[in-house]
Amino acid sequence: MGRECRPVNLGEYAQVSAGRRYFVRSAGVVIAAVALAFLPGVAIAKAKAKPEFTKTEEILKWINDYRHEPEPERLPDAVKAMFKLGLLKDVEQAGIYVGFIAGVVGANSDKAEKLLGEMFPMPPPDQIVVVKAIAYSGLPEWKDLMGKFVERMPARRVVIERFLFGKMPTLRALPLDNPMAVDALWGYYFATGSSEPIQRLIVGLAWAQNKDDVDKLTTGSMIKWTLAQNASRDHDLLQYLKASLQHQPEKVAEPLGEVIEASETFEMTQLRRDALASIEELKLKGPQSSRNFAWWGQVGQTTFALGCVAAGVMGQVYAGIPCVVGGALSNVALKYLAPAK
């Protein structure tokens, strides 16, 4: 990922870049708040109970709004609803949810054990989500946290040990050509507003110009698309991409510039055309530089269709692809993106 950069919250970044001091507060507001807290007879009313999550749309809206108004205490209920609605049934295609859970846990180290504990009991097959959320959380002490839940998840001991002994990668080390990685990074961003997952995605844009590997080209194209879709609705993200542009090597700067252009004009069609043309050209080079359509179709179902989820969380539908909220019509997405015969 290149040299390490301190993650920042993109909301804070946008304010600083505009010349505003993020941490300065009105003295009058502070004094009033303190005075109110000590007024005799003034009780701090408990927040009204939040409605239960009963629909996928409700969960996705909460995820989309979360980084602006964090509510970590609702995470256990949200996770239980995700299981009930079948959103975590296939973990490999639920990257955005797993990444989000990991992000909330990672941003609340003082509450992490409590939040995870309240997700139990859960059936053994579902526990893999908790295992990955802990490993992907980015907490310095994630291994200690994992150890506290080993006894609750004896059926998952093998995968737990693989994470603990470095035989399975954490989110920061998860290769971007893993179909789950891109969506998981988006989920982490939705939970935290951190620049770190966005930095990794920006670096991955270099693959959008890859001429030798269909897998990398497909992944790079999906990264390019999701960045454009989400930045078109997220001002802080768009400003961060603009500020990052001047620091990128040419192979990243060119596709990043196209992302910014598409985000500002809401013109995503060209991104699709470019991706189709590049993939078709690479396929025609022969078996050493490409794969057959059936193989590319499998990639499409686990990559482009997953991008429909990431874009869908931000309230977008990409160029007419009918996304199911909380999932994607993989075959329809593949048919739409596939070159015409």
C-alpha positions as CSV (number, residue, x, y, z in Angstrom):
1,M,0.0,0.0,0.0
2,G,3.1,2.2,-0.1
3,R,4.2,4.3,2.8
4,E,2.0,4.4,5.8
5,C,-0.2,7.4,6.2
6,R,-2.1,8.3,9.3
7,P,-5.8,7.7,8.7
8,V,-8.0,10.7,9.0
9,N,-11.8,11.2,9.0
10,L,-12.7,12.5,5.7
11,G,-15.4,14.8,7.2
12,E,-12.7,16.4,9.3
13,Y,-10.3,16.5,6.4
14,A,-12.8,18.4,4.2
15,Q,-13.3,21.0,6.9
16,V,-9.6,21.5,7.5
17,S,-8.9,21.8,3.8
18,A,-11.6,24.5,3.6
19,G,-9.7,26.6,6.2
20,R,-12.1,25.8,9.1
21,R,-10.8,24.7,12.5
22,Y,-12.6,21.5,13.2
23,F,-12.0,21.3,16.9
24,V,-12.9,24.9,17.8
25,R,-16.3,25.2,19.5
26,S,-18.3,28.1,20.4
27,A,-17.5,29.2,24.0
28,G,-21.1,30.1,24.5
29,V,-22.4,26.7,23.5
30,V,-19.9,25.0,25.7
31,I,-20.7,27.2,28.7
32,A,-24.4,26.7,28.2
33,A,-24.0,22.9,28.0
34,V,-22.0,22.8,31.2
35,A,-24.4,25.0,33.0
36,L,-27.3,22.9,31.9
37,A,-25.7,19.8,33.1
38,F,-25.5,21.1,36.6
39,L,-28.8,22.8,36.9
40,P,-30.7,21.4,39.9
41,G,-33.6,19.2,38.9
42,V,-32.6,18.8,35.3
43,A,-32.6,15.1,34.5
44,I,-30.8,13.7,31.5
45,A,-33.5,11.8,29.8
46,K,-32.6,8.5,28.2
47,A,-32.7,8.5,24.4
48,K,-35.9,7.1,23.0
49,A,-35.7,3.5,22.1
50,K,-34.8,3.2,18.4
51,P,-37.1,1.2,16.2
52,E,-36.1,-2.4,15.4
53,F,-34.4,-3.2,12.1
54,T,-37.0,-5.2,10.2
55,K,-36.0,-4.5,6.6
56,T,-32.8,-4.6,4.6
57,E,-33.5,-1.0,3.4
58,E,-33.5,0.2,7.1
59,I,-30.1,-1.4,7.7
60,L,-28.5,0.0,4.6
61,K,-29.8,3.5,5.4
62,W,-28.4,3.2,8.9
63,I,-25.1,2.1,7.5
64,N,-25.0,5.0,5.0
65,D,-25.8,7.6,7.7
66,Y,-23.7,6.0,10.4
67,R,-20.4,7.9,10.0
68,H,-22.2,11.2,10.3
69,E,-24.1,10.1,13.4
70,P,-22.5,7.0,15.0
71,E,-24.7,4.7,17.1
72,P,-22.4,1.8,18.1
73,E,-24.9,0.6,20.7
74,R,-27.3,-0.4,17.9
75,L,-24.7,-2.7,16.3
76,P,-25.7,-5.9,18.0
77,D,-29.3,-5.5,17.0
78,A,-28.3,-4.6,13.5
79,V,-26.2,-7.7,13.2
80,K,-29.0,-9.9,14.5
81,A,-31.3,-8.4,11.9
82,M,-28.6,-9.0,9.2
83,F,-28.6,-12.7,10.1
84,K,-32.4,-12.8,10.3
85,L,-32.7,-11.2,6.8
86,G,-30.1,-13.5,5.4
87,L,-27.7,-10.7,4.5
88,L,-24.7,-12.6,6.1
89,K,-25.6,-16.1,4.8
90,D,-22.8,-16.0,2.3
91,V,-19.9,-14.3,4.0
92,E,-17.8,-14.0,0.9
93,Q,-20.6,-11.9,-0.7
94,A,-21.3,-9.9,2.4
95,G,-18.1,-7.9,2.5
96,I,-19.8,-4.6,3.0
97,Y,-21.5,-5.8,6.1
98,V,-18.5,-7.6,7.5
99,G,-16.3,-4.5,6.9
100,F,-18.9,-2.3,8.5
101,I,-19.1,-4.4,11.6
102,A,-15.3,-4.5,11.8
103,G,-15.2,-0.7,11.5
104,V,-17.7,-0.1,14.3
105,V,-15.8,-2.5,16.5
106,G,-12.4,-0.9,15.6
107,A,-13.7,2.6,16.3
108,N,-15.0,1.6,19.8
109,S,-12.2,-0.2,21.5
110,D,-13.6,0.6,24.9
111,K,-17.0,-1.0,23.9
112,A,-15.8,-3.7,21.6
113,E,-16.1,-6.7,23.9
114,K,-19.5,-5.6,25.0
115,L,-20.8,-5.0,21.5
116,L,-19.5,-8.4,20.3
117,G,-20.9,-10.2,23.4
118,E,-24.4,-8.8,22.8
119,M,-24.4,-10.4,19.4
120,F,-24.5,-13.9,21.0
121,P,-25.9,-16.5,21.1
122,M,-25.6,-17.3,17.4
123,P,-25.4,-20.6,15.5
124,P,-21.8,-21.8,14.8
125,P,-22.0,-21.2,11.0
126,D,-22.8,-17.5,11.7
127,Q,-19.9,-17.0,14.0
128,I,-17.4,-16.6,11.2
129,V,-18.8,-13.1,10.8
130,V,-17.7,-12.3,14.4
131,V,-14.3,-13.9,13.8
132,K,-13.6,-11.8,10.7
133,A,-15.0,-8.6,12.2
134,I,-12.5,-8.9,15.1
135,A,-9.6,-9.7,12.8
136,Y,-10.6,-6.9,10.4
137,S,-11.2,-4.4,13.1
138,G,-7.7,-2.9,13.0
139,L,-7.5,-2.8,16.8
140,P,-4.0,-3.2,18.1
141,E,-5.2,-5.7,20.7
142,W,-7.5,-7.6,18.3
143,K,-5.8,-10.9,19.1
144,D,-6.5,-10.5,22.8
145,L,-10.1,-9.6,22.0
146,M,-10.3,-12.7,19.8
147,G,-9.0,-14.8,22.6
148,K,-11.9,-13.7,24.8
149,F,-14.4,-15.3,22.5
150,V,-12.7,-18.5,21.7
151,E,-14.7,-20.4,24.3
152,R,-18.0,-19.1,22.8
153,M,-17.0,-20.2,19.3
154,P,-15.4,-23.7,19.7
155,A,-16.7,-24.7,16.2
156,R,-14.7,-21.8,14.7
157,R,-11.4,-22.6,16.5
158,V,-9.6,-23.6,13.3
159,V,-10.2,-20.3,11.5
160,I,-9.5,-18.4,14.8
161,E,-6.1,-20.0,15.1
162,R,-5.3,-19.3,11.5
163,F,-6.0,-15.6,12.0
164,L,-4.0,-15.6,15.3
165,F,-1.0,-17.3,13.7
166,G,-1.0,-15.1,10.6
167,K,-2.2,-17.8,8.2
168,M,-5.2,-15.7,7.2
169,P,-4.9,-12.0,6.3
170,T,-6.5,-9.1,8.2
171,L,-8.3,-6.5,6.2
172,R,-5.3,-4.3,5.9
173,A,-3.4,-7.2,4.3
174,L,-6.3,-8.7,2.3
175,P,-5.4,-8.6,-1.4
176,L,-7.7,-6.4,-3.5
177,D,-8.1,-9.3,-6.0
178,N,-10.0,-11.1,-3.3
179,P,-13.7,-10.6,-4.2
180,M,-14.6,-9.6,-0.7
181,A,-11.9,-7.0,-0.1
182,V,-13.3,-4.0,-2.0
183,D,-16.7,-4.2,-0.5
184,A,-15.2,-4.8,3.0
185,L,-13.1,-1.7,2.6
186,W,-16.2,0.3,1.7
187,G,-18.0,-1.1,4.7
188,Y,-15.1,0.0,7.0
189,Y,-15.3,3.5,5.5
190,F,-19.1,3.7,6.1
191,A,-18.5,2.8,9.7
192,T,-15.6,5.2,10.4
193,G,-15.2,7.9,7.6
194,S,-11.5,7.0,7.8
195,S,-9.2,7.7,4.9
196,E,-7.3,4.4,5.3
197,P,-9.7,2.2,3.2
198,I,-10.0,4.9,0.6
199,Q,-6.2,5.1,0.3
200,R,-6.1,1.4,-0.5
201,L,-8.8,1.7,-3.1
202,I,-7.1,4.7,-4.7
203,V,-3.9,2.6,-5.0
204,G,-6.0,-0.2,-6.6
205,L,-7.0,2.2,-9.4
206,A,-3.8,1.3,-11.1
207,W,-5.4,-2.1,-12.0
208,A,-8.0,-0.3,-14.1
209,Q,-5.3,0.1,-16.7
210,N,-3.9,-3.4,-16.4
211,K,-3.3,-5.0,-19.8
212,D,-2.2,-8.4,-18.8
213,D,-4.5,-9.8,-16.1
214,V,-8.3,-9.9,-16.5
215,D,-8.8,-10.5,-12.8
216,K,-6.9,-7.3,-11.9
217,L,-8.5,-5.3,-14.7
218,T,-12.0,-6.3,-13.5
219,T,-11.2,-5.4,-9.9
220,G,-9.6,-2.1,-10.9
221,S,-12.7,-1.2,-13.0
222,M,-15.0,-2.0,-10.1
223,I,-12.9,0.1,-7.7
224,K,-13.0,2.9,-10.3
225,W,-16.8,2.6,-10.6
226,T,-17.6,2.5,-6.8
227,L,-15.3,5.4,-6.1
228,A,-17.1,7.5,-8.7
229,Q,-20.5,6.4,-7.6
230,N,-20.0,7.1,-3.9
231,A,-18.0,10.3,-4.4
232,S,-20.9,11.7,-6.5
233,R,-23.0,11.6,-3.3
234,D,-20.3,12.1,-0.7
235,H,-18.8,15.7,-0.7
236,D,-16.1,14.8,1.8
237,L,-15.0,11.8,-0.2
238,L,-14.9,13.8,-3.4
239,Q,-12.8,16.5,-1.8
240,Y,-10.4,13.9,-0.5
241,L,-10.0,12.4,-3.9
242,K,-9.3,15.8,-5.4
243,A,-6.6,16.5,-2.8
244,S,-5.1,13.1,-3.3
245,L,-4.8,13.5,-7.1
246,Q,-1.6,15.5,-7.1
247,H,0.2,13.0,-5.0
248,Q,-0.4,10.0,-7.2
249,P,1.8,8.3,-9.8
250,E,0.7,8.6,-13.4
251,K,-0.8,5.1,-13.5
252,V,-3.1,6.0,-10.6
253,A,-3.6,9.7,-11.4
254,E,-5.2,9.1,-14.8
255,P,-8.0,6.8,-13.6
256,L,-8.4,8.9,-10.4
257,G,-8.9,12.0,-12.6
258,E,-11.6,10.1,-14.5
259,V,-13.3,9.2,-11.3
260,I,-13.4,12.8,-10.1
261,E,-14.8,13.9,-13.5
262,A,-17.5,11.3,-13.4
263,S,-18.4,12.1,-9.8
264,E,-18.8,15.8,-10.5
265,T,-20.8,15.4,-13.7
266,F,-22.8,12.3,-12.6
267,E,-21.7,10.7,-15.9
268,M,-20.9,7.1,-15.2
269,T,-21.6,5.7,-18.7
270,Q,-18.1,6.3,-19.9
271,L,-16.6,4.3,-17.1
272,R,-18.7,1.3,-18.1
273,R,-17.7,1.7,-21.8
274,D,-14.0,2.0,-20.9
275,A,-14.2,-1.1,-18.7
276,L,-16.0,-3.1,-21.4
277,A,-13.5,-2.1,-24.1
278,S,-10.5,-2.9,-21.9
279,I,-11.8,-6.3,-20.9
280,E,-12.8,-7.2,-24.4
281,E,-9.4,-6.2,-25.7
282,L,-7.6,-8.2,-23.1
283,K,-9.7,-11.3,-23.7
284,L,-8.8,-11.2,-27.4
285,K,-5.1,-11.5,-26.6
286,G,-5.3,-15.2,-26.0
287,P,-5.2,-17.7,-23.2
288,Q,-2.0,-16.5,-21.6
289,S,-3.2,-12.9,-21.1
290,S,-6.9,-13.6,-20.6
291,R,-9.6,-16.1,-19.6
292,N,-12.6,-17.4,-21.4
293,F,-16.0,-15.7,-21.0
294,A,-17.2,-18.4,-18.6
295,W,-14.4,-17.6,-16.2
296,W,-14.9,-13.9,-16.6
297,G,-18.5,-14.4,-15.8
298,Q,-17.6,-15.9,-12.5
299,V,-15.5,-12.9,-11.7
300,G,-18.4,-10.6,-12.7
301,Q,-20.7,-12.3,-10.2
302,T,-18.2,-11.9,-7.4
303,T,-16.8,-8.5,-8.3
304,F,-19.0,-6.2,-10.4
305,A,-22.1,-7.5,-8.8
306,L,-20.6,-6.8,-5.3
307,G,-19.9,-3.3,-6.5
308,C,-23.6,-2.9,-7.0
309,V,-24.0,-3.4,-3.2
310,A,-21.3,-0.8,-2.4
311,A,-22.8,1.8,-4.7
312,G,-26.3,0.9,-3.6
313,V,-25.5,1.7,0.0
314,M,-25.0,5.3,-1.1
315,G,-28.4,5.3,-2.8
316,Q,-27.1,4.7,-6.3
317,V,-28.1,2.4,-9.1
318,Y,-25.4,2.0,-11.7
319,A,-26.4,2.8,-15.2
320,G,-29.6,0.8,-15.1
321,I,-28.4,-2.3,-13.3
322,P,-31.3,-3.4,-11.0
323,C,-29.6,-3.9,-7.7
324,V,-31.4,-5.7,-4.9
325,V,-30.9,-3.6,-1.8
326,G,-28.5,-5.6,0.3
327,G,-27.4,-7.8,-2.6
328,A,-27.2,-7.8,-6.3
329,L,-28.8,-9.5,-9.2
330,S,-25.4,-11.0,-10.2
331,N,-26.6,-12.6,-13.4
332,V,-28.3,-9.4,-14.6
333,A,-25.2,-7.3,-13.7
334,L,-23.0,-9.8,-15.6
335,K,-25.3,-9.8,-18.7
336,Y,-25.4,-6.0,-18.7
337,L,-21.6,-5.7,-18.5
338,A,-20.7,-8.6,-20.8
339,P,-19.6,-7.7,-24.3
340,A,-22.3,-8.3,-26.9
341,K,-22.0,-11.5,-28.9
